[in-house]
Amino acid sequence: MSNRLNLREFQQGLIDRIRSPDTAGARASTLGVQIAGQNFLVEMGDIAEVLPLPPLTIVPFVKPWFRGVANVRGNLYCVVDMAAYSHGGATAPEGQAQAPGDANNRVLLVAERHGINAALLVDCVLGLRDARTWLQSNGSDQQIEYRDERGAIWRKLDVRGLVGQEGFLQIGG
């Protein structure tokens, strides 16, 4: 019996290894996504989960960027089309809220620490990215831009700032 590992001890050991300075610096902490054809970096701590676009329940009389409500394992999430919200476009075609607009579309569930059950609809997920070695510059709107090794431009998606915007919380059309 003494050779058996307690599940709680195993989980704590994993958490300690992840948080240790030796491994924390070696891992990428941002997820690359595409919104309206532009590349964005999202801090992993700002999202709880990445999912394919689930079936949506349409909500009448809302802004065009509010795609509907999704039931994810018994929890309701308000789905915001980030392309429509930030750029006036649309990730998935209008009128197709029940079905994904594209097989690559994904929703990013906003982390609980932000206190809002929101899901951000993005064009696609590009995988983990490590921008620490990329060139930094100021963009046209004074937002920091990163240029990867292939010359592609990336911006940070400020989830905390996004969910704090008054317009983000006002969905009525």
C-alpha positions, 0 to 999 in steps of 0.5 A, spaced: 500 500 500 505 504 501 508 504 494 501 506 491 501 514 489 495 518 492 491 522 486 492 528 490 499 528 491 500 526 483 496 532 481 500 537 486 506 534 483 504 536 476 502 543 478 509 544 482 512 541 476 508 546 471 509 552 476 517 551 477 521 556 474 525 550 470 519 549 466 515 555 466 520 559 462 520 553 457 513 553 455 509 557 450 503 561 454 499 564 448 495 561 443 495 563 436 488 565 433 485 568 427 480 573 427 477 576 421 484 574 417 488 577 422 493 573 427 492 574 435 495 571 441 491 570 447 494 568 454 492 561 456 490 563 463 484 568 459 481 562 456 478 555 460 477 551 453 477 551 446 471 547 442 468 547 436 462 551 435 456 548 439 449 548 436 446 555 438 440 558 441 438 564 437 436 570 441 432 576 438 433 583 438 441 583 439 447 586 436 449 582 430 455 580 433 452 576 438 451 569 435 447 566 441 447 562 447 451 555 447 450 550 452 456 547 454 456 541 459 450 544 462 453 551 463 450 557 458 455 561 454 454 567 450 457 566 444 460 573 441 463 573 434 469 576 434 470 578 427 463 582 427 464 585 434 471 588 432 472 588 425 464 589 422 465 582 419 462 575 421 466 569 422 460 564 420 455 566 415 449 570 418 443 566 419 447 559 420 447 560 428 445 553 428 451 550 424 458 552 424 460 557 418 466 553 417 469 547 420 475 551 422 471 555 427 472 555 434 470 558 441 474 560 446 471 559 453 473 565 457 476 563 464 472 563 470 476 568 473 473 574 469 466 573 472 463 572 465 460 566 461 462 568 454 465 564 448 469 568 443 468 565 436 474 565 432 476 563 425 481 558 427 486 556 432 493 556 430 496 553 436 501 555 441 505 560 440 511 563 443 512 571 442 518 572 447 523 571 441 519 575 436 520 582 434 516 588 437 513 594 434 508 599 435 502 598 431 498 604 427 493 604 434 499 604 438 498 597 440 504 592 441 505 588 435 509 582 434 513 579 428 514 572 427 520 568 424 516 568 417 514 576 418 507 575 420 504 580 424 501 578 431 497 582 436 495 580 443 487 579 444 486 583 451 480 578 454 480 582 461 479 589 457 474 586 452 470 583 457 470 590 461 468 594 455 461 597 456 459 595 449 461 588 450 456 587 455 450 591 452 448 586 447 441 589 445 440 591 438 
